Amino acid sequence: MINERRSDSTIEAGLRNPSREFDALLETIVGLAAANMVVIETLHEHRVLDRRHFAHAFGRVLDRLAPELRGGMVEHTLRDLRDRCMNVRAGGLADLQAWLARLQRSDQEKGEHEGGHEPSP
């Protein structure tokens, strides 16, 4: 009974502010990508590895990316990491921002259809 109450309150809390949970998840993903770049750059500067190898690895992952992951955060992050390893100006940020805007519009439309609730800022 206590476990049921906890799970119900956890679910309710998650439904009250899903954008906060999404923002936390997004910050975590961005932080992990940034940490990977720091490691790659540091090892490259110390001549332990050539970051172009990572660029090719990210490219191979992109080539084999599952269809359900295409066009989403995973693809944009991999493209950005690949571009940064090749010293190419990363256009992924604009793509990522466009993807996030589409996602937010989709969520807003979904909320309007489900009950007319406006998302909290």
C-alpha positions in Angstrom: 0.0 0.0 0.0 2.8 2.4 0.9 4.7 1.5 -2.3 1.5 2.2 -4.3 1.2 5.6 -2.7 4.8 6.5 -3.5 4.5 5.4 -7.1 1.3 7.3 -7.5 2.8 10.5 -6.0 5.9 10.0 -8.2 3.8 9.7 -11.3 1.7 12.7 -10.3 4.8 14.8 -9.7 6.2 13.8 -13.1 3.0 14.7 -14.8 2.9 18.1 -13.1 6.1 19.4 -14.6 7.4 17.1 -17.4 9.3 20.0 -18.9 11.5 20.2 -15.9 12.4 16.5 -16.2 13.0 17.0 -19.9 15.2 19.9 -19.3 17.2 18.0 -16.7 17.6 15.1 -19.1 18.6 17.4 -21.9 21.2 19.1 -19.7 22.6 15.7 -18.8 22.9 14.6 -22.4 24.6 17.9 -23.4 27.0 17.6 -20.4 28.0 14.1 -21.4 28.6 15.2 -25.0 30.7 18.1 -23.7 32.7 15.8 -21.4 33.5 13.5 -24.3 34.8 16.4 -26.3 37.0 17.5 -23.4 38.5 14.0 -23.2 39.0 13.8 -26.9 40.6 17.3 -27.1 42.9 16.6 -24.1 44.1 13.3 -25.5 44.6 14.9 -28.9 46.6 17.8 -27.5 48.9 15.3 -25.6 49.3 13.4 -28.9 47.8 10.2 -27.4 45.3 10.0 -30.2 44.2 11.7 -33.4 40.7 13.1 -33.0 40.0 12.4 -36.6 39.7 8.8 -35.7 36.8 9.7 -33.4 35.3 11.8 -36.3 35.3 8.7 -38.5 33.9 6.6 -35.7 31.0 9.0 -35.1 30.5 9.0 -38.9 30.3 5.2 -38.9 27.7 5.2 -36.1 25.7 7.8 -38.0 25.7 5.5 -41.1 24.4 2.6 -39.0 21.9 4.6 -36.9 18.6 3.0 -36.4 15.7 4.6 -38.4 13.8 5.5 -35.2 16.8 7.5 -34.0 17.2 9.5 -37.1 16.1 13.2 -37.0 16.3 13.3 -33.2 18.6 14.3 -30.5 20.9 11.3 -30.9 21.6 12.0 -34.5 22.1 15.7 -33.9 24.5 15.0 -31.1 26.5 12.5 -33.1 26.8 14.9 -36.0 27.9 17.7 -33.8 30.6 15.5 -32.2 31.8 14.3 -35.6 32.0 17.9 -36.9 33.9 19.1 -33.8 36.4 16.3 -34.1 37.0 17.3 -37.8 37.4 21.0 -36.8 34.3 21.8 -39.0 32.1 24.5 -37.8 29.3 22.7 -36.1 26.0 23.4 -37.8 24.4 20.9 -35.5 23.4 23.6 -33.0 21.0 25.2 -35.4 19.7 21.8 -36.4 19.3 20.9 -32.7 17.5 24.1 -31.9 15.1 23.5 -34.8 14.5 19.9 -33.6 13.8 21.2 -30.1 11.4 23.8 -31.4 9.5 21.1 -33.4 9.4 18.9 -30.3 8.0 21.8 -28.2 5.3 22.6 -30.8 4.4 19.0 -30.9 4.0 18.8 -27.1 2.0 22.0 -27.1 -0.4 20.7 -29.8 -0.7 17.4 -28.0 -1.6 19.3 -24.8 -4.2 21.4 -26.6 -5.8 18.3 -28.0 -5.8 16.4 -24.7 -7.5 19.0 -22.5 -6.6 22.5 -23.5 -4.0 22.9 -20.8 -1.3 25.3 -21.7 2.2 24.2 -20.9 3.9 26.0 -18.1 6.9 28.2 -19.0 
